[in-house]
Amino acid sequence: MTNEQKGQVRDALVRYVNNFPTQGMAAESLHGISSSTISQVKNHNWEQLSDRLWHHVARQVGFYCGEWQAADTSVYLLLRILLSDAQHYAMTYGIAIGEGLGKTFTAGRYMRENESVYYIACNEQYNRKSFMATLMTNAGVEAKGTVPQMMMHYAMHIAEQPAPVLIIDDAHKLKDRVLHLVVLLANSMMAKAGVVIMGSDKLRTKIVEGVRLKKVGFDEIYQSIGRRFITVENMGPKDLDLVCRANGVCEEGLIKEIAEQCDNLHTASQLIQRQTHYSHAA
């Protein structure tokens, strides 16, 4: 990653941090990014920070290096429609999208462009309390009290916002008890806020299988999303071409070469950035 790109990521991180009462609260909302790392980035102390960490920061603050341009891929168009629908009509959706098709990029772009959008990237380490604490911190609400108290406080805060929507990303990583808490939270905000629960196909499999095995709470989870998942398993036939052209790769031969080396848009984006970097350096 070039110093110019790092500067762009730094600016995006500063904007992200400014949405929180304190830098510490912003750090708590980011997975694997400490307050001291944020300080290093802000103060241009970059020597010890790896490219992998830079990309990790960029992804979470909704920024893709080199002013990455959105393309009207199948996932981008569908997910933006669903997010808008959930936000403006207080709907709850369950969405299963294949790995590397742009769900997190789309959610980040939607969050940057719209108000009253609340987002959490899930991980395996969350228990019920730490999950609620992260949700509240992300929304700029003090995280205190028991889990039921936190849920009530959070639901009340969100309901006070104009047309709010909560996006729960990578929900397939959540433990069963935390996933069930998500449903209780969504039910407490019914008709007051939109809720989008999305993850990979592992999420759909986990919930459908839980219902089949009659595991406690899973039928309630499935019922909350209308007993159906909206799914996208693979890239659309024009997706790769659209992403390449939107980001400066227009030569048919290069597009074909990139297509032969990848099966998702995450890999494609790395190849596109490498290609455009070489072109700019030439």
Secondary structure, DSSP 8 states (H G I E B T S, - for coil): --HHHHHHHHHHHHHHHTTSSSHHHHHHHSTT--HHHHHHHHTT--TT--HHHHHHHHHHTT--TTT------HHHHHHHHHHHHHHHHT-EEEEEE-TTSSHHHHHHHHHHHSSSEEEEE--TT--HHHHHHHHHHHTT----S-HHHHHHHHHHHHHTSSS-EEEEETGGGS-HHHHHHHHHHHHHTTTTSEEEEEE-HHHHHHHHHHHHTT-TTHHHHHHHTTT--EEE-S--TTHHHHHHHHTT---HHHHHHHHHH-SSHHHHHHHHHHHHHHHHH-
